[in-house]
Amino acid sequence: MDQLIRGYIHTFYSDSRIMFSLSVLLLTLVLLNSRLLISAETVVTCDGFVQYLSCGTGVISVQSATYGRTSGQICSVGRPQSQISNTWCSINVPMIFKRCNGLRTCGLNTQGLSTPDPCFGTYKYYTTNYICITAETSVTCHGGYGYLKCKHGKIQINTANYGRTDKTTCSQGRPSQQLQNTNCFSPNALDFVSKSCNGLEICEVYATHMIFTDPCFGTYKYLAISYFCLPHRIHSRIVCEHETSALTCEHGTVIHIQSANYGRTDSSTCSNGRPPAQLSKTDCYTLNSQTVVASRCEGKSSCSILASNSVFSDPCFGTFKYLNISYSCVSK
Ligand SMILES: *[C@@H]1O[C@H](CO)[C@@H](O)[C@H](O)[C@H]1NC(C)=O
């Protein structure tokens, strides 16, 4: 985007004064139209422009990413009515999670980023919500075991060193000659720790010269690691009564059920062609839904479950129900 704007400025600067004032107007339109920074963490980018996410300190964790149109105003300047009148169009864009999670900055050319097209003929935009995660740290003195933990997420190693960079860490009871070298870095620690821990929820590390090349013989060393806990992405699946819900997790990960309900909590979901009487009850819950779903799916790489009274019992007779499952994929 920055480059694009610079491009515009450049083009117009090289023209006459009149063109320049026109360019300011156009530039404003471009700014308004292409990258609206709604809050520090929600970025809206009109189709065809570059979406730029960044974190000052820490790394990006995308919370949601959608493509479509749900507002008549956003990315509407200069567009014919026919391209902006449909405001019921939105699909998820998993690619943005894949490309940006764990990075400090992420620039995405939105051209052709999302396929398929959720509403042909409508001019669309990308809405991405993200947070910036800060690093956790772990220090393990030589000879000890350290544990890296992410309660609700997966480890991504940021830095790792086996050596010594100050005189105080792991200094208790040590003769001072073992603490003098504070410029001691192991060449293979980052690579080794990243390979053993990235993607896991818990990781054990052993601080020893048997694993890490000894970078400073005679100095008492420690293993210092900083890492991020990237939250698991929450997948949601909704199927209408009588349909089958299929859950899947990618290579090496398994299903962890976050929540599930067979019933109805709003009047619009699964309402197509249904009489109002079957939709009006919106406080319909099957209390053991999560247990039923978990008993069939928890810990598996894929599973399917039928949304029906025969599986869940009938929590609200006469209401047309749906099965709503939220789950994440965790390492085994
Ligand atoms: C599905 O469940 C999630 C998590 O409880 C909830 O936030 C969402 O509103 C539900 N969706 C529908 C359509 O009921």
The ligand as a Tripos MOL2 file, in Angstrom:
@<TRIPOS>MOLECULE
LIG
   14    14     1     0     0
SMALL
NO_CHARGES

@<TRIPOS>ATOM
      1 C1        -22.2000  -20.9160   17.6890 C.3       1 LIG1
      2 O1        -21.4790  -21.0670   18.8940 O.3       1 LIG1
      3 C2        -20.5770  -19.9990   19.1780 C.3       1 LIG1
      4 C3        -19.7910  -20.3610   20.4270 C.3       1 LIG1
      5 O2        -20.6250  -20.6450   21.5080 O.3       1 LIG1
      6 C4        -21.3860  -18.7100   19.3250 C.3       1 LIG1
      7 O3        -20.5220  -17.6320   19.5690 O.3       1 LIG1
      8 C5        -22.1640  -18.4620   18.0440 C.3       1 LIG1
      9 O4        -22.9720  -17.3100   18.1850 O.3       1 LIG1
     10 C6        -23.0430  -19.6470   17.7130 C.3       1 LIG1
     11 N1        -23.6680  -19.4270   16.4140 N.am      1 LIG1
     12 C7        -24.9680  -19.6090   16.1870 C.2       1 LIG1
     13 C8        -25.4460  -19.2860   14.8280 C.3       1 LIG1
     14 O5        -25.7340  -20.0310   17.0380 O.2       1 LIG1
@<TRIPOS>BOND
     1     1     2 1
     2     1    10 1
     3     2     3 1
     4     3     4 1
     5     3     6 1
     6     4     5 1
     7     6     7 1
     8     6     8 1
     9     8     9 1
    10     8    10 1
    11    10    11 1
    12    11    12 1
    13    12    13 1
    14    12    14 2
@<TRIPOS>SUBSTRUCTURE
     1 LIG1         1 GROUP 0 **** ****
